[in-house]
Amino acid sequence: MLQSLGFEALATSSGACAGTYGRVDGRLKREESLASARQIVSATELPVSADLEGGFGAEPEAAFETVRQALASGLAGCSIEDFTGDTTRPIFELTQARARIAAAAEAARSTGSAFVLTARSDNFLRGVIDLKNAIVRLNAYSDAGADVLFAPCLPDIEAVREVCRSVNKPVNFMVGIKGKSFSVEELSEAGVKRISFASSLFRAAMTGALQAAREIKEHGTFRYLDTVITTPDWNAMMTKG
């Protein structure tokens, strides 16, 4: 569907992927996440990048193996974040976090293919409200070999500008948070080079499904059919290209 609309690249969302398994974000195993990514790779001719969370392990070796398997899955890129999975100690200490990105970058370069490694500083997403520290981390990840830098949940467009001014690699911006998702024009002017949607399209689709199901259950009507894509249009969209 996204390919038929003219998008040039695709990305998975760990939250959306977990939702298809009936779980919350962060509860998938590596093999489950990569199996989902392989399904998307096989369905499109577009390059696909995968949200591979923290690399499915705390040590650099885990990040290396995750990226190695991502390459074998036909992915064109992936992101690795510095969230520990432990809310009492949410962000990896910088030395360890940098080593994990360095290991991921080593795996990304191991085959000579054009694999795009995105490194995430999850400070703001995990309650560590420190822009200077996030920028220090992004620059460390850049030095470690990341191709794209990413700090989700930045508070305002000026913070986005500051990140773009302060790093030497392309910056990704995450759309998906109400009040903190700026327009393509605003982001482009701020210096952003890539925009990802997180789980927002999945949540938009699920919102529509929930509203339709609620109408059926509470009112016994099917007015939602007036606005959904028709079967012929859907089939055409799925086979386009």
Backbone as CSV, one residue per row, in Angstrom:
resi,resn,N_x,N_y,N_z,CA_x,CA_y,CA_z,C_x,C_y,C_z
1,MET,0.827,-1.201,0.000,0.000,0.000,0.000,0.864,1.255,0.000
2,LEU,1.860,1.293,0.864,2.745,2.457,0.921,3.556,2.587,-0.363
3,GLN,3.971,1.465,-0.912,4.689,1.504,-2.179,3.809,2.098,-3.266
4,SER,2.514,1.741,-3.284,1.618,2.242,-4.328,1.409,3.745,-4.218
5,LEU,1.615,4.308,-3.023,1.465,5.748,-2.820,2.719,6.528,-3.199
6,GLY,3.802,5.825,-3.481,5.010,6.498,-3.931,6.078,6.679,-2.873
7,PHE,5.913,6.067,-1.699,6.990,6.142,-0.710,8.217,5.421,-1.244
8,GLU,9.407,5.915,-0.870,10.653,5.426,-1.452,11.353,4.382,-0.610
9,ALA,10.963,4.260,0.639,11.574,3.267,1.528,10.583,2.957,2.641
10,LEU,10.776,1.816,3.264,9.884,1.370,4.329,10.687,1.081,5.595
11,ALA,9.998,1.112,6.717,10.620,0.739,7.987,9.608,0.011,8.848
12,THR,10.085,-0.961,9.585,9.221,-1.629,10.555,9.197,-0.831,11.850
13,SER,8.210,-1.122,12.672,8.088,-0.536,14.007,8.062,-1.672,15.015
14,SER,8.893,-1.596,16.035,8.889,-2.665,17.035,7.542,-2.742,17.750
15,GLY,6.925,-1.568,17.999,5.621,-1.561,18.657,4.538,-2.178,17.793
16,ALA,4.540,-1.826,16.493,3.552,-2.393,15.578,3.776,-3.887,15.403
17,CYS,5.040,-4.279,15.275,5.365,-5.693,15.126,4.887,-6.486,16.347
18,ALA,5.145,-5.953,17.532,4.686,-6.619,18.751,3.166,-6.708,18.775
19,GLY,2.502,-5.643,18.303,1.043,-5.647,18.280,0.474,-6.759,17.431
20,THR,1.144,-7.098,16.311,0.651,-8.182,15.463,0.761,-9.534,16.157
21,TYR,1.613,-9.621,17.163,1.724,-10.832,17.973,0.829,-10.771,19.217
22,GLY,0.092,-9.677,19.372,-0.744,-9.518,20.552,0.041,-9.191,21.806
23,ARG,1.176,-8.510,21.636,2.018,-8.159,22.788,2.320,-6.668,22.770
24,VAL,2.871,-6.181,23.872,3.289,-4.784,23.933,4.724,-4.674,23.449
25,ASP,5.133,-3.464,23.135,6.473,-3.201,22.629,7.525,-3.716,23.609
26,GLY,8.594,-4.296,23.058,9.687,-4.781,23.878,9.566,-6.223,24.307
27,ARG,8.492,-6.895,23.890,8.262,-8.275,24.330,8.518,-9.310,23.231
28,LEU,9.128,-8.898,22.139,9.414,-9.846,21.074,10.836,-10.393,21.197
29,LYS,11.012,-11.621,20.716,12.338,-12.201,20.599,12.933,-11.782,19.254
30,ARG,14.247,-11.905,19.156,14.921,-11.509,17.919,14.377,-12.257,16.711
31,GLU,14.187,-13.572,16.857,13.726,-14.348,15.704,12.323,-13.948,15.270
32,GLU,11.487,-13.506,16.216,10.146,-13.052,15.864,10.192,-11.723,15.117
33,SER,11.010,-10.815,15.594,11.138,-9.515,14.945,11.678,-9.661,13.529
34,LEU,12.687,-10.499,13.357,13.278,-10.681,12.040,12.348,-11.454,11.109
35,ALA,11.567,-12.383,11.648,10.594,-13.098,10.820,9.562,-12.130,10.264
36,SER,9.121,-11.192,11.084,8.181,-10.180,10.627,8.818,-9.300,9.555
37,ALA,10.070,-8.920,9.768,10.773,-8.083,8.789,10.922,-8.804,7.457
38,ARG,11.214,-10.097,7.515,11.375,-10.861,6.270,10.079,-10.896,5.464
39,GLN,8.944,-10.963,6.150,7.664,-10.932,5.443,7.502,-9.627,4.672
40,ILE,7.910,-8.523,5.273,7.788,-7.221,4.615,8.775,-7.121,3.458
41,VAL,9.998,-7.582,3.667,10.996,-7.568,2.599,10.493,-8.340,1.388
42,SER,9.849,-9.480,1.625,9.396,-10.318,0.518,8.189,-9.731,-0.206
43,ALA,7.508,-8.756,0.420,6.275,-8.206,-0.151,6.502,-6.947,-0.967
44,THR,7.725,-6.425,-0.997,7.951,-5.140,-1.652,9.305,-5.114,-2.334
45,GLU,9.422,-4.253,-3.310,10.714,-4.029,-3.957,11.474,-2.877,-3.301
46,LEU,10.833,-2.192,-2.379,11.470,-1.054,-1.725,12.469,-1.517,-0.669
47,PRO,13.499,-0.699,-0.381,14.392,-1.025,0.731,13.651,-0.943,2.057
48,VAL,13.947,-1.869,2.953,13.269,-1.957,4.246,14.294,-1.880,5.364
49,SER,14.055,-0.986,6.310,14.853,-0.898,7.525,14.021,-1.410,8.692
50,ALA,14.657,-2.098,9.619,13.931,-2.695,10.742,14.291,-2.021,12.055
51,ASP,13.276,-1.802,12.873,13.482,-1.370,14.254,13.833,-2.614,15.063
52,LEU,15.097,-2.762,15.385,15.560,-3.952,16.105,15.879,-3.635,17.563
53,GLU,15.138,-2.668,18.099,15.177,-2.329,19.521,16.620,-2.153,19.987
54,GLY,16.993,-2.802,21.083,18.337,-2.651,21.616,19.306,-3.697,21.111
55,GLY,18.940,-4.396,20.045,19.822,-5.437,19.527,19.628,-6.781,20.190
56,PHE,18.619,-6.867,21.073,18.255,-8.130,21.727,19.390,-8.699,22.567
57,GLY,19.984,-7.817,23.342,21.033,-8.229,24.272,21.851,-7.038,24.705
58,ALA,22.388,-7.105,25.904,23.107,-5.959,26.459,24.529,-5.839,25.939
59,GLU,25.138,-6.947,25.550,26.541,-6.925,25.183,26.738,-6.591,23.708
60,PRO,27.894,-6.063,23.348,28.168,-5.758,21.943,27.987,-6.960,21.021
61,GLU,28.304,-8.140,21.522,28.170,-9.345,20.697,26.733,-9.568,20.246
62,ALA,25.779,-9.205,21.087,24.365,-9.354,20.724,23.998,-8.403,19.599
63,ALA,24.483,-7.182,19.664,24.219,-6.217,18.598,24.847,-6.681,17.286
64,PHE,26.055,-7.212,17.360,26.717,-7.738,16.166,25.875,-8.846,15.537
65,GLU,25.430,-9.796,16.340,24.675,-10.928,15.812,23.323,-10.497,15.259
66,THR,22.689,-9.550,15.909,21.405,-9.056,15.416,21.556,-8.417,14.048
67,VAL,22.573,-7.596,13.873,22.786,-6.951,12.569,23.211,-7.977,11.532
68,ARG,24.011,-8.945,11.926,24.399,-10.004,10.986,23.160,-10.724,10.457
69,GLN,22.237,-11.050,11.356,21.020,-11.726,10.931,20.107,-10.795,10.131
70,ALA,20.136,-9.513,10.445,19.353,-8.547,9.671,19.820,-8.508,8.225
71,LEU,21.118,-8.514,8.029,21.671,-8.558,6.672,21.226,-9.816,5.940
72,ALA,21.275,-10.937,6.633,20.882,-12.205,6.025,19.398,-12.243,5.702
73,SER,18.617,-11.407,6.359,17.171,-11.367,6.139,16.775,-10.503,4.952
74,GLY,17.747,-9.856,4.334,17.460,-9.013,3.181,17.124,-7.583,3.513
75,LEU,17.295,-7.195,4.757,17.030,-5.820,5.161,18.089,-4.874,4.602
76,ALA,17.667,-3.641,4.356,18.581,-2.620,3.849,19.166,-1.778,4.970
77,GLY,18.658,-1.957,6.176,19.142,-1.195,7.311,18.414,-1.590,8.577
78,CYS,18.852,-1.026,9.693,18.168,-1.264,10.965,18.544,-0.160,11.941
79,SER,17.805,-0.093,13.023,18.155,0.835,14.101,18.456,0.045,15.370
80,ILE,19.410,0.560,16.135,19.781,-0.004,17.435,19.710,1.122,18.453
81,GLU,18.990,0.898,19.532,18.785,1.942,20.546,19.616,1.677,21.785
82,ASP,19.700,2.680,22.663,20.486,2.536,23.887,19.631,2.357,25.138
83,PHE,18.374,1.982,24.964,17.489,1.663,26.089,17.854,0.283,26.628
84,THR,18.009,0.185,27.926,18.430,-1.073,28.545,17.290,-2.071,28.706
85,GLY,16.052,-1.586,28.699,14.916,-2.429,29.019,14.581,-2.424,30.500
86,ASP,15.409,-1.759,31.294,15.221,-1.665,32.744,14.852,-0.216,33.077
87,THR,13.614,0.009,33.506,13.161,1.380,33.756,13.873,2.040,34.927
88,THR,14.498,1.252,35.798,15.241,1.852,36.911,16.624,2.334,36.471
89,ARG,17.109,1.823,35.352,18.393,2.231,34.760,18.209,2.215,33.250
90,PRO,17.468,3.204,32.735,16.939,3.073,31.382,17.943,3.150,30.239
91,ILE,19.063,3.862,30.433,19.986,4.096,29.323,21.344,3.469,29.630
92,PHE,21.877,2.749,28.663,23.204,2.161,28.834,24.250,3.236,29.106
93,GLU,25.189,2.922,29.966,26.339,3.799,30.195,27.026,4.026,28.851
94,LEU,27.555,5.231,28.648,27.994,5.655,27.318,29.058,4.737,26.720
95,THR,30.025,4.312,27.498,31.079,3.454,26.957,30.495,2.162,26.402
96,GLN,29.590,1.570,27.154,28.959,0.331,26.690,28.058,0.597,25.485
97,ALA,27.306,1.691,25.540,26.409,2.028,24.438,27.201,2.230,23.143
98,ARG,28.332,2.919,23.242,29.162,3.146,22.059,29.734,1.837,21.530
99,ALA,30.162,0.965,22.431,30.717,-0.323,22.017,29.668,-1.165,21.295
100,ARG,28.422,-1.055,21.731,27.344,-1.808,21.083,27.124,-1.311,19.649
101,ILE,27.168,0.007,19.450,27.018,0.562,18.105,28.230,0.211,17.242
102,ALA,29.409,0.228,17.825,30.610,-0.145,17.071,30.515,-1.591,16.588
103,ALA,30.013,-2.476,17.447,29.854,-3.878,17.061,28.805,-4.018,15.965
104,ALA,27.703,-3.263,16.085,26.661,-3.291,15.057,27.215,-2.790,13.726
105,ALA,28.040,-1.733,13.778,28.634,-1.188,12.559,29.612,-2.172,11.935
106,GLU,30.349,-2.883,12.769,31.275,-3.898,12.246,30.504,-4.973,11.477
107,ALA,29.383,-5.416,12.036,28.562,-6.410,11.341,27.975,-5.832,10.059
108,ALA,27.550,-4.578,10.108,26.948,-3.941,8.935,27.924,-3.852,7.773
109,ARG,29.223,-3.709,8.070,30.223,-3.573,7.015,30.820,-4.917,6.608
110,SER,30.470,-5.983,7.294,31.147,-7.260,7.126,30.953,-7.878,5.750
111,THR,29.858,-7.574,5.077,29.590,-8.174,3.767,29.863,-7.225,2.614
112,GLY,30.161,-5.972,2.912,30.400,-4.993,1.859,29.143,-4.446,1.231
113,SER,27.985,-4.829,1.733,26.724,-4.332,1.175,26.404,-2.957,1.749
114,ALA,25.512,-2.247,1.067,25.130,-0.898,1.504,24.035,-0.998,2.555
115,PHE,24.421,-1.281,3.765,23.488,-1.446,4.881,23.530,-0.189,5.734
116,VAL,22.363,0.422,5.992,22.295,1.690,6.716,22.003,1.431,8.194
117,LEU,22.977,1.742,9.035,22.825,1.551,10.479,22.402,2.853,11.143
118,THR,21.264,2.830,11.815,20.767,3.989,12.558,20.978,3.760,14.045
119,ALA,21.573,4.737,14.719,21.802,4.644,16.159,20.882,5.613,16.886
120,ARG,20.210,5.102,17.920,19.212,5.883,18.652,19.689,6.235,20.048
121,SER,19.527,7.515,20.404,19.651,7.945,21.795,18.246,8.090,22.349
122,ASP,17.882,7.214,23.265,16.507,7.164,23.757,16.262,8.017,25.001
123,ASN,17.168,8.949,25.277,17.034,9.774,26.482,15.621,10.305,26.701
124,PHE,15.130,11.087,25.750,13.849,11.764,25.948,12.688,10.775,25.978
125,LEU,12.791,9.715,25.222,11.733,8.708,25.207,11.631,7.983,26.536
126,ARG,12.744,7.925,27.282,12.782,7.164,28.535,12.889,8.051,29.767
127,GLY,12.584,9.336,29.607,12.515,10.221,30.766,13.817,10.854,31.182
128,VAL,14.866,10.693,30.380,16.147,11.345,30.678,16.177,12.638,29.869
129,ILE,15.687,13.715,30.450,15.474,14.973,29.720,16.769,15.779,29.737
130,ASP,17.649,15.460,28.802,18.972,16.079,28.764,19.428,16.121,27.306
131,LEU,19.187,17.271,26.654,19.501,17.393,25.239,21.001,17.322,24.996
132,LYS,21.796,17.972,25.843,23.247,17.955,25.647,23.786,16.538,25.716
133,ASN,23.286,15.758,26.666,23.740,14.374,26.790,23.319,13.556,25.574
134,ALA,22.104,13.791,25.082,21.646,13.074,23.889,22.554,13.374,22.707
135,ILE,22.955,14.634,22.566,23.839,15.021,21.459,25.220,14.392,21.632
136,VAL,25.735,14.381,22.852,27.017,13.708,23.118,26.937,12.248,22.693
137,ARG,25.829,11.614,23.035,25.645,10.209,22.675,25.581,10.028,21.161
138,LEU,24.815,10.862,20.493,24.695,10.743,19.042,26.050,10.910,18.359
139,ASN,26.844,11.853,18.822,28.171,12.036,18.233,29.082,10.840,18.522
140,ALA,28.945,10.249,19.696,29.719,9.041,20.004,29.310,7.896,19.089
141,TYR,28.015,7.786,18.823,27.530,6.718,17.943,27.965,6.962,16.502
142,SER,28.029,8.224,16.110,28.532,8.558,14.793,29.992,8.126,14.661
143,ASP,30.793,8.447,15.669,32.195,8.051,15.663,32.356,6.540,15.651
144,ALA,31.381,5.834,16.236,31.443,4.373,16.299,31.040,3.715,14.988
145,GLY,30.512,4.502,14.041,30.206,3.939,12.735,28.769,3.997,12.289
146,ALA,27.888,4.629,13.066,26.490,4.753,12.649,26.372,5.649,11.419
147,ASP,25.426,5.323,10.555,25.202,6.103,9.336,24.152,7.187,9.518
148,VAL,23.183,6.931,10.384,22.070,7.850,10.646,21.912,7.958,12.155
149,LEU,21.540,9.149,12.626,21.397,9.397,14.059,19.958,9.754,14.373
150,PHE,19.512,9.399,15.584,18.081,9.426,15.883,17.893,9.620,17.381
151,ALA,17.151,10.671,17.757,16.800,10.911,19.157,15.292,11.104,19.233
152,PRO,14.528,10.044,19.451,13.066,10.169,19.448,12.548,11.016,20.598
153,CYS,11.377,11.613,20.372,10.632,12.339,21.404,11.269,13.673,21.777
154,LEU,11.952,14.308,20.842,12.482,15.646,21.122,11.336,16.605,21.416
155,PRO,11.530,17.549,22.336,10.395,18.315,22.860,9.835,19.376,21.936
156,ASP,10.658,19.929,21.036,10.183,21.009,20.180,11.080,21.101,18.952
157,ILE,10.670,21.948,18.009,11.402,22.038,16.747,12.781,22.656,16.946
158,GLU,12.944,23.500,17.954,14.263,24.070,18.215,15.237,22.986,18.674
159,ALA,14.758,22.032,19.452,15.620,20.918,19.857,16.018,20.094,18.643
160,VAL,15.102,19.939,17.700,15.416,19.224,16.456,16.520,19.961,15.704
161,ARG,16.379,21.287,15.610,17.414,22.096,14.936,18.764,21.934,15.621
162,GLU,18.746,21.949,16.952,19.991,21.856,17.715,20.685,20.523,17.459
163,VAL,19.917,19.447,17.415,20.497,18.140,17.121,21.104,18.139,15.716
164,CYS,20.357,18.632,14.738,20.848,18.641,13.352,22.104,19.485,13.205
165,ARG,22.182,20.599,13.955,23.366,21.475,13.894,24.582,20.834,14.551
166,SER,24.341,19.920,15.490,25.403,19.460,16.378,26.009,18.123,15.993
167,VAL,25.497,17.496,14.949,26.015,16.192,14.536,26.442,16.248,13.067
168,ASN,27.225,15.262,12.658,27.773,15.273,11.302,27.231,14.141,10.435
169,LYS,26.125,13.551,10.846,25.480,12.495,10.074,24.007,12.868,9.870
170,PRO,23.343,12.289,8.881,21.911,12.561,8.681,21.099,12.218,9.932
171,VAL,20.092,13.039,10.189,19.245,12.873,11.370,17.869,12.351,10.955
172,ASN,17.406,11.344,11.662,16.053,10.821,11.501,15.146,11.431,12.564
173,PHE,13.925,11.772,12.169,12.932,12.261,13.125,11.770,11.285,13.180
174,MET,11.274,11.028,14.394,10.161,10.105,14.590,8.839,10.852,14.743
175,VAL,7.947,10.649,13.782,6.567,11.124,13.891,5.776,10.091,14.689
176,GLY,4.868,10.556,15.538,4.045,9.593,16.267,3.586,10.057,17.631
177,ILE,4.085,11.206,18.076,3.699,11.719,19.389,2.879,12.983,19.196
178,LYS,1.674,13.001,19.723,0.785,14.144,19.563,1.424,15.410,20.124
179,GLY,1.419,16.482,19.322,1.998,17.760,19.740,3.491,17.860,19.525
180,LYS,4.139,16.727,19.181,5.583,16.724,18.956,5.929,16.082,17.621
181,SER,4.983,16.156,16.681,5.186,15.601,15.337,4.988,16.730,14.329
182,PHE,6.097,17.263,13.860,6.087,18.462,13.040,5.937,18.094,11.564
183,SER,5.611,19.072,10.738,5.359,18.814,9.327,6.659,18.498,8.592
184,VAL,6.519,17.901,7.406,7.678,17.615,6.576,8.442,18.899,6.268
185,GLU,7.714,19.962,5.975,8.370,21.234,5.667,9.172,21.749,6.856
186,GLU,8.571,21.734,8.041,9.276,22.203,9.242,10.521,21.369,9.512
187,LEU,10.378,20.061,9.393,11.501,19.177,9.681,12.619,19.350,8.663
188,SER,12.240,19.496,7.401,13.249,19.718,6.357,14.018,21.005,6.611
189,GLU,13.308,22.072,6.969,13.969,23.354,7.252,14.886,23.248,8.471
190,ALA,14.533,22.359,9.414,15.363,22.182,10.616,16.609,21.366,10.339
191,GLY,16.652,20.686,9.192,17.829,19.903,8.841,17.631,18.402,8.855
192,VAL,16.417,17.940,9.138,16.135,16.499,9.176,16.233,15.923,7.769
193,LYS,16.837,14.735,7.659,17.018,14.080,6.360,16.112,12.871,6.165
194,ARG,15.565,12.346,7.244,14.700,11.168,7.124,13.621,11.231,8.206
195,ILE,12.421,10.781,7.860,11.297,10.784,8.797,10.745,9.374,8.899
196,SER,10.591,8.889,10.117,9.959,7.595,10.351,8.677,7.809,11.139
197,PHE,7.766,6.826,11.068,6.425,7.000,11.624,6.194,6.225,12.920
198,ALA,7.205,5.511,13.408,7.035,4.663,14.595,5.817,3.766,14.395
199,SER,5.004,3.611,15.417,3.818,2.753,15.304,2.572,3.540,14.936
200,SER,2.727,4.799,14.488,1.564,5.671,14.323,0.607,5.189,13.241
201,LEU,1.122,4.661,12.118,0.215,4.153,11.088,-0.519,2.908,11.585
202,PHE,0.178,2.061,12.305,-0.466,0.879,12.898,-1.555,1.292,13.881
203,ARG,-1.243,2.294,14.724,-2.240,2.753,15.700,-3.418,3.428,15.007
204,ALA,-3.148,4.139,13.897,-4.247,4.747,13.140,-5.161,3.669,12.568
205,ALA,-4.552,2.606,12.029,-5.352,1.495,11.489,-6.154,0.814,12.587
206,MET,-5.534,0.585,13.736,-6.235,-0.068,14.845,-7.336,0.822,15.418
207,THR,-7.126,2.140,15.379,-8.179,3.060,15.810,-9.408,2.899,14.924
208,GLY,-9.184,2.813,13.604,-10.295,2.601,12.689,-10.998,1.280,12.943
209,ALA,-10.232,0.230,13.179,-10.820,-1.086,13.453,-11.621,-1.060,14.753
210,LEU,-11.086,-0.394,15.774,-11.784,-0.311,17.055,-13.085,0.468,16.919
211,GLN,-13.055,1.573,16.192,-14.263,2.372,15.998,-15.326,1.587,15.238
212,ALA,-14.911,0.829,14.215,-15.863,0.020,13.455,-16.466,-1.066,14.331
213,ALA,-15.629,-1.754,15.101,-16.125,-2.819,15.974,-17.055,-2.269,17.056
214,ARG,-16.720,-1.087,17.581,-17.580,-0.468,18.599,-18.938,-0.097,18.009
215,GLU,-18.945,0.401,16.766,-20.223,0.719,16.122,-21.090,-0.533,15.985
216,ILE,-20.482,-1.619,15.549,-21.236,-2.867,15.390,-21.790,-3.335,16.735
217,LYS,-20.930,-3.345,17.749,-21.330,-3.867,19.061,-22.371,-2.997,19.737
218,GLU,-22.198,-1.680,19.672,-23.066,-0.775,20.428,-24.320,-0.356,19.668
219,HIS,-24.243,-0.329,18.328,-25.371,0.189,17.549,-25.945,-0.811,16.551
220,GLY,-25.211,-1.863,16.267,-25.698,-2.841,15.313,-25.762,-2.327,13.891
221,THR,-24.955,-1.314,13.581,-24.934,-0.734,12.239,-23.542,-0.913,11.626
222,PHE,-23.447,-0.602,10.335,-22.209,-0.835,9.598,-21.849,0.385,8.751
223,ARG,-22.020,1.577,9.329,-21.746,2.799,8.579,-20.261,2.944,8.232
224,TYR,-19.414,2.247,8.978,-17.990,2.342,8.676,-17.679,1.897,7.249
225,LEU,-18.556,1.086,6.666,-18.340,0.629,5.293,-18.397,1.767,4.279
226,ASP,-19.016,2.888,4.681,-19.108,4.026,3.757,-17.745,4.661,3.486
227,THR,-16.780,4.426,4.374,-15.489,5.115,4.252,-14.316,4.172,4.029
228,VAL,-14.525,2.865,4.078,-13.377,1.968,3.916,-13.056,1.773,2.437
229,ILE,-11.827,1.368,2.166,-11.406,1.061,0.801,-12.229,-0.110,0.289
230,THR,-12.724,-0.007,-0.938,-13.499,-1.107,-1.516,-12.576,-2.284,-1.839
231,THR,-13.165,-3.459,-1.926,-12.362,-4.652,-2.215,-11.614,-4.537,-3.540
232,PRO,-12.254,-4.102,-4.653,-11.491,-3.967,-5.903,-10.335,-2.975,-5.783
233,ASP,-10.569,-1.842,-5.113,-9.499,-0.857,-4.952,-8.362,-1.421,-4.100
234,TRP,-8.732,-2.140,-3.055,-7.730,-2.756,-2.179,-6.893,-3.753,-2.945
235,ASN,-7.556,-4.602,-3.728,-6.811,-5.610,-4.514,-5.872,-4.948,-5.504
236,ALA,-6.344,-3.870,-6.139,-5.489,-3.160,-7.098,-4.283,-2.552,-6.401
237,MET,-4.496,-2.013,-5.214,-3.409,-1.378,-4.481,-2.379,-2.420,-4.053
238,MET,-2.830,-3.600,-3.675,-1.928,-4.653,-3.204,-1.100,-5.246,-4.336
239,THR,-1.565,-5.133,-5.561,-0.841,-5.740,-6.685,-0.124,-4.712,-7.548
240,LYS,-0.284,-3.433,-7.262,0.363,-2.393,-8.052,1.867,-2.503,-7.948
241,GLY,2.522,-2.399,-9.093,3.982,-2.442,-9.097,4.523,-3.852,-9.111
